[in-house]
Amino acid sequence: MLPRRYVGWALSNATTKLPSDANKELDLAKREQIDLDLQRHVQIDSPFIFLFETVSQSALRKNVNGFVSEPSFDLVLCRNVTRS
């Protein structure tokens, strides 16, 4: 029986497994490939059409080094930030 929130649509095994695989992968090239595979699965299997994407920006001064932010801003690494 399908959960109520997925009425008439079930997630494929790849769609549920790939996000956790990407989170565990340390090699950036492999992680990018996993993310591309996930996007393909969602585009093929999903009953939804994504029309819009949230755009966020960050700005840094020229003297700030080592700041890392992922595109979705759910991970910001500040431990290597230095100021010159």
C-alpha positions in Angstrom: 0.0 0.0 0.0 1.3 3.4 -0.9 1.7 6.2 1.7 -1.1 8.8 1.4 1.2 11.6 0.4 2.2 9.5 -2.7 -1.3 8.7 -3.9 -1.0 6.8 -7.2 2.8 7.3 -7.4 5.6 5.4 -5.8 9.2 6.5 -5.6 11.6 4.2 -7.4 14.4 2.6 -5.5 17.0 4.7 -7.3 15.1 7.9 -6.4 15.2 7.1 -2.7 18.7 5.7 -2.7 20.6 8.3 -4.7 20.3 11.3 -2.3 21.9 9.3 0.6 24.6 8.0 -1.8 25.4 11.6 -2.8 25.6 12.7 0.8 28.1 9.9 1.6 30.3 10.5 -1.5 33.4 12.5 -0.9 34.7 12.6 -4.5 33.2 15.7 -6.1 33.1 14.3 -9.6 31.3 11.1 -8.5 28.9 13.2 -6.4 28.1 15.4 -9.4 27.3 12.3 -11.4 25.1 10.9 -8.7 23.2 14.3 -8.6 22.8 14.2 -12.4 21.4 10.7 -12.2 19.0 11.7 -9.5 17.8 14.6 -11.5 17.2 12.3 -14.5 15.2 9.9 -12.4 13.1 12.6 -10.9 12.4 14.1 -14.4 11.4 10.7 -15.7 9.5 9.3 -12.7 8.0 12.3 -11.1 4.4 13.3 -11.6 5.4 16.9 -11.0 6.8 19.6 -13.3 9.2 21.9 -11.6 8.7 25.4 -13.1 10.7 27.6 -10.8 14.0 27.4 -8.8 14.9 29.5 -5.8 17.8 31.7 -6.5 20.0 32.8 -3.6 23.1 34.9 -3.6 26.0 35.5 -1.3 28.6 38.3 -1.3 32.1 38.3 0.2 34.6 41.1 0.6 37.9 40.7 -1.4 39.8 40.0 1.9 37.7 36.9 2.9 39.1 33.6 1.9 38.1 29.9 2.3 34.3 30.5 2.5 32.4 27.6 1.0 28.6 27.6 0.3 26.7 24.9 -1.6 24.2 26.1 -4.3 21.2 25.4 -2.1 22.7 27.2 1.0 21.9 24.2 3.2 25.6 23.7 3.8 27.9 26.6 4.6 31.5 25.9 5.7 33.1 28.6 7.7 35.9 26.6 9.5 38.5 27.6 6.9 37.5 31.2 6.6 40.4 33.7 6.9 40.7 37.4 6.5 43.7 39.0 4.9 
